[in-house]
């Protein structure tokens, strides 16, 4: 059975006249009759009552017309959905980002984009660096904002901005008056860090390794606000950027005198993978947004 046979059947069923149906469909009457005959043969029942040149739907034809209308409606709806996805002013974008960006940057970014393109919908994934890259590789997301990545074989990654890392201590801590400090000076401090798999945790682990330090970790948190709250409560110190949205009243920032004490954030996507026009539009918007 072909889509064209169903379409031909619908026209004949509504007009109940082969000649007029053939004229509307711009095919010959014999070709239309053969198409209807093949459809009836495949279904195993006649669909029309024939009396001379006039035809009318029988009970089988009436039943099949209801189904044919549903089939063609689903087909047309599916075509429209795909066309909407391919329209750069509509469609869906699947976008991933690290939790540390969700409280300040992502809402502003999306709000700015939606002010120009209100009909584009988003599906968001908020995860650590490692999981975001897995979701990107599997095709679950179109692209994501992540820390710099070591292996770029299957990924494209463009740097967007850098963030300085600070030592964060309780305001009453004995080091709180320092303007800057080395990692060696805090080697014996208890640390409150983000969980492994988080991009920021990977950077701090690398800093410790380069300094030859094995940190004494008292707590590992899922998100940065929890880590900052534990520091404020006097349960340890941590290393994070100067995030917006954190309560800084009971904690103090101290500049680190250490090489590579920064976090580099960029946009990652899979090289060569198809991106819808809407996704491409948002991708270019991100690149332009951070150029400014």
GIKA-V122672 format. One record per residue. RES is the residue in one small letter. OMEGA is omega in whole degrees, 0 to 359 (none if undefined). Layout:
BEGIN
res=RES omega=OMEGA
res=RES omega=OMEGA
END
This chain:
BEGIN
res=x omega=181
res=x omega=178
res=x omega=183
res=x omega=178
res=x omega=180
res=x omega=180
res=x omega=178
res=x omega=180
res=x omega=181
res=x omega=182
res=x omega=180
res=x omega=182
res=x omega=181
res=x omega=180
res=x omega=184
res=x omega=180
res=x omega=185
res=x omega=185
res=x omega=180
res=x omega=178
res=x omega=179
res=x omega=179
res=x omega=179
res=x omega=182
res=x omega=179
res=x omega=173
res=x omega=180
res=x omega=178
res=x omega=178
res=x omega=180
res=x omega=178
res=x omega=179
res=x omega=179
res=x omega=179
res=x omega=179
res=x omega=180
res=x omega=179
res=x omega=178
res=x omega=179
res=x omega=179
res=x omega=180
res=x omega=179
res=x omega=178
res=x omega=178
res=x omega=172
res=x omega=180
res=x omega=184
res=x omega=167
res=x omega=184
res=x omega=176
res=x omega=185
res=x omega=180
res=x omega=181
res=x omega=177
res=x omega=176
res=x omega=179
res=x omega=171
res=x omega=183
res=x omega=178
res=x omega=180
res=x omega=179
res=x omega=178
res=x omega=183
res=x omega=179
res=x omega=178
res=x omega=179
res=x omega=180
res=x omega=178
res=x omega=179
res=x omega=181
res=x omega=182
res=x omega=177
res=x omega=178
res=x omega=180
res=x omega=180
res=x omega=177
res=x omega=179
res=x omega=177
res=x omega=181
res=x omega=179
res=x omega=180
res=x omega=179
res=x omega=177
res=x omega=179
res=x omega=182
res=x omega=177
res=x omega=183
res=x omega=178
res=x omega=179
res=x omega=175
res=x omega=182
res=x omega=176
res=x omega=176
res=x omega=193
res=x omega=180
res=x omega=179
res=x omega=180
res=x omega=182
res=x omega=182
res=x omega=180
res=x omega=189
res=x omega=186
res=x omega=184
res=x omega=189
res=x omega=186
res=x omega=178
res=x omega=179
res=x omega=180
res=x omega=182
res=x omega=180
res=x omega=178
res=x omega=180
res=x omega=184
res=x omega=177
res=x omega=178
res=x omega=184
res=x omega=187
res=x omega=185
res=x omega=177
res=x omega=182
res=x omega=183
res=x omega=166
res=x omega=186
res=x omega=172
res=x omega=180
res=x omega=183
res=x omega=174
res=x omega=183
res=x omega=187
res=x omega=182
res=x omega=178
res=x omega=180
res=x omega=176
res=x omega=179
res=x omega=177
res=x omega=181
res=x omega=182
res=x omega=181
res=x omega=181
res=x omega=177
res=x omega=180
res=x omega=177
res=x omega=184
res=x omega=173
res=x omega=183
res=x omega=173
res=x omega=180
res=x omega=184
res=x omega=183
res=x omega=183
res=x omega=181
res=x omega=185
res=x omega=183
res=x omega=184
res=x omega=163
res=x omega=181
res=x omega=179
res=x omega=179
res=x omega=180
res=x omega=179
res=x omega=178
res=x omega=177
res=x omega=178
res=x omega=176
res=x omega=180
res=x omega=166
res=x omega=180
res=x omega=182
res=x omega=173
res=x omega=183
res=x omega=180
res=x omega=182
res=x omega=183
res=x omega=179
res=x omega=191
res=x omega=181
res=x omega=181
res=x omega=174
res=x omega=178
res=x omega=185
res=x omega=176
res=x omega=177
res=x omega=181
res=x omega=181
res=x omega=180
res=x omega=185
res=x omega=184
res=x omega=181
res=x omega=172
res=x omega=184
res=x omega=170
res=x omega=187
res=x omega=172
res=x omega=181
res=x omega=176
res=x omega=186
res=x omega=174
res=x omega=182
res=x omega=180
res=x omega=177
res=x omega=178
res=x omega=179
res=x omega=180
res=x omega=176
res=x omega=179
res=x omega=178
res=x omega=179
res=x omega=181
res=x omega=180
res=x omega=179
res=x omega=180
res=x omega=184
res=x omega=171
res=x omega=187
res=x omega=174
res=x omega=188
res=x omega=180
res=x omega=181
res=x omega=174
res=x omega=185
res=x omega=179
res=x omega=183
res=x omega=194
res=x omega=180
res=x omega=177
res=x omega=179
res=x omega=180
res=x omega=179
res=x omega=177
res=x omega=177
res=x omega=179
res=x omega=180
res=x omega=177
res=x omega=184
res=x omega=178
res=x omega=177
res=x omega=179
res=x omega=177
res=x omega=181
res=x omega=171
res=x omega=179
res=x omega=185
res=x omega=169
res=x omega=177
res=x omega=178
res=x omega=176
res=x omega=184
res=x omega=186
res=x omega=185
res=x omega=178
res=x omega=186
res=x omega=177
res=x omega=176
res=x omega=181
res=x omega=179
res=x omega=172
res=x omega=182
res=x omega=176
res=x omega=177
res=x omega=179
res=x omega=179
res=x omega=175
res=x omega=179
res=x omega=182
res=x omega=179
res=x omega=179
res=x omega=181
res=x omega=173
res=x omega=183
res=x omega=181
res=x omega=175
res=x omega=181
res=x omega=181
res=x omega=171
res=x omega=179
res=x omega=177
res=x omega=178
res=x omega=179
res=x omega=178
res=x omega=179
res=x omega=180
res=x omega=178
res=x omega=180
res=x omega=178
res=x omega=179
res=x omega=182
res=x omega=179
res=x omega=182
res=x omega=184
res=x omega=171
res=x omega=181
res=x omega=none
END
